[in-house]
């Protein structure tokens, strides 16, 4: 490692790579490797280099360099719903991880609209981004991008047959984790609030629940299945109606962040306490700024690991030109204060 020379730079002239090396206390070669991704650089050293670049305002003839290398050192990130705390956290960590590798991120929100998603993809292609991370809405958009766009990584959702790696959660396992927790507490009458039925996440979570029922030799009760959609309004109304029925559920399993929010609102509308009257399990990511309840028992999506995997598989493809392997990460169950063992009186009411 080079030591600072102690000499001050003439601020009237543009910063040079030597200035960056001096401030970061590294060699010129290390600065070059960090900027151009030509050799592995320690993450802490890389961050020090880019901190020096930001401090000095170093540009290094980036446009000319991008044209020579055929790269822009930018990635696109397209999420489907920025109001969902999962995607908010994902965007934050993708930005952090990408910056460690010398990349900037252009962020966009499709708002669950296929036409908006297509427009964003076209705009990112026009910007010549080196790769795109996409939380897909429409299969046709993902297929078109995989066939004729830059390197691609799908996140959270997937489509069979699309030639692109995906980074997803093992949603079959996640559904079983939540269901098994409620079952172990004695709950047999469980309401299920699901998200959009067209999404792979919803389909896989329902498959996991069906499998959990099959293992225990019990039928999956379709009358206990409530659709929340995106806004959650339908889930709120549906749960409130179910809670005044003769066979009121003793527990609720909400299969997405929007479903969880609608479940909480539905219980509030029914004047039911959680967990005294009804136990509640959510699925997604915990967010104290978004969720109007504390310490909810959650099947947690590993959003940090997902962000790291997205950037990694994308950079592998940018470097090697080959389709990377998909990544399936395990969720975890975080116990909170929203569940309790079912009381005998609750079982009598549910079976009455």
Steps between C-alpha positions, in 0.01 A plus 500: 500500500630841407530770760354846442756742367359785702492725193178687434336478160451811290119522511498704178591192292288183459576214735715220361525132578820578694302738721246226567775253587662751737176577688396133515855399603526232232694452178390637163461140381257427786292804405488376141395150602230637732356726229518256210433172685807347338615328818345414835544780753429472871153653565635737767776615265252539215272713716798717602584553133148609413480720807812678368342525154190664647707733716717616210226504238715277279342415163791332326356566155220258584312545174800421284595210724146360484505512120837324485396229745144468370375547857346783698551365856126540560234244590124531471270393783128473423270418793128437471376694805724744687234544770559138602773505769662192347588692184602810695755295693608313189572825314706634789718189523541458123629858489742430785637176353527638147701799619757267657562364151524842339149509355226759524135395500219654297181427691140483368159385622257324263208533744383147404422621145622303198493806272701705747747215540551485123563875481756482781685211335519693172633806683767297680609342173531849351722596795724201413498358851732203545229282655149505644351358819126457445215416737280396207137584437444356151653185353525652153713788629737263679525276193572791266767635734661157542516451123625838383599711800805528725573237768192443715417370847141448616431558868223382734289365211582257223365360174572149379668496162644854513875479431616708793609415854263579784563579865201389703396372840399138559133596534384141543720479810386843620134403483570184696693692766207732571240226488704261717539770765124556522428127491743438788305757704181297451338705223287295262274772360741731316405776258743560212537844337685483169642751253450513123416149379693554173836547672743213549546599865129450575482176304803351676378603846159344439673183376699493823182529706330222306802279561496581874133400517563182302780392735260529793222319322260793506315666214593849384191713568444728201235697694777630727695648207472879459642705211666827603629615160748790509329767709370255758147646506338175388689310766383738771135459404528125444661435836254723685212302347662168588554610859128544563414155361395210720833326451729791572870421439730492800800606292590692185798435270563795265716400202642843406567842649181642346306197623636554851395864500151405385486231768583748775236739369246220476557402862471863608175536309369190678610639840712191559822504699822336387602254633238482777216430255685409180861402427673657201801403285630714213728435203750751361729741682460676833467877474418711808440803275244321284319255725253640757575227750801399703669164519304304240603138454650495148625261238790725401637530147884531514504831314867583565616163369266538202648839410854365526412199285333717234806717456732199505318299230466813285870585520590138423305527176647839413849358545458153346216550253334180623165455673564465873339242727179589680500546877232377739540626857331364813263723699495505880225520759536794738287449808310802625216578737217448252443127559400291799382150576133457418270499804237225548222762485627613160488144374140463622397821321673394180325163493158632607 
